[in-house]
Amino acid sequence: MVVQKLHEAGLRSEHAYCAAVASIGISFLSWAVSVKGEKAGMDRADRWGIFVGEWAPTFFGLGLALAQYENTGKK
């Protein structure tokens, strides 16, 4: 039901996959930038990268659900 509503709203599996890859990229970028923050004495500067990196599995799962919905024939 949720997947059907998302599909009707225009979200496709490719969009979710792109969001997952972007999440991984943003996580890596955030980690790379946080290295400077940690050298300057900021504790836990890499937490944002870890947080954003945890979005990727959710987006991949959503992409798989949408792909399955797209392949099984829409009701």
PyMOL commands that set and color helices and strands:
alter all, ss='L'
color gray80, all
select helices_A, chain A and resi 2-8+13-39+47-53+55-71
alter helices_A, ss='H'
color red, helices_A
deselect
rebuild
show_as cartoon
